[in-house]
């Protein structure tokens, strides 16, 4: 979150992209380390696919809105 805020304040899209990527890696690591161990293989693959599709869509929507807001705030 701090990296994304820094990217918006510094008006640097690369920092926002890096923050979104780091958050996605954190969620991915948590998902594979703890959640998949509790489910059967087929159910975990099914839920993993849904998580990646919905999560990726939401992260991309957030990233685009942050970059659009950053570009709209330029004098």
Secondary structure, DSSP 8 states (H G I E B T S, - for coil): -HHHHHHHHHT-HHHHHHHHHHHHHHHHHHIIIIIGGGS-HHHHHHHHHHHHHHHHHHHHHHHHHHHHHHHHT--
